[in-house]
Amino acid sequence: MKVRQELLGKWVARTNAAIIQVESALAAMAELTEFIATANGWTDRLIPAPVQDLAKALLPSLKKLQGQVREPLQRASNEIHRVGTSNKAK
């Protein structure tokens, strides 16, 4: 029981850390995708045209996704935490 309480106590901090990592990974992915999509002069040697076209197609969705990650993850985390703490009283 003590271990469970300790884990629940750390839940918020761990959730926030995980969300920050997901957001950071998405930001890095969007940045790299944007570089590939807008690279000039490299396309013939390092970035094939189909790869650049794919990056151009994916970029708007990636940027949109960046702003939509935190809220659902936070809501799910809060619900899991609520269920865990409500079962504590039983």
ABEGO torsion letter per residue (X at the ends): XAAAAAAAAAAAAAAAAAAAAAAAAAAAAAAAAAAAAABBGAAAAABBAAAAAAAAAAAAAAAAAAAAAAAAAAAAAAAAAAAAAAAAAX
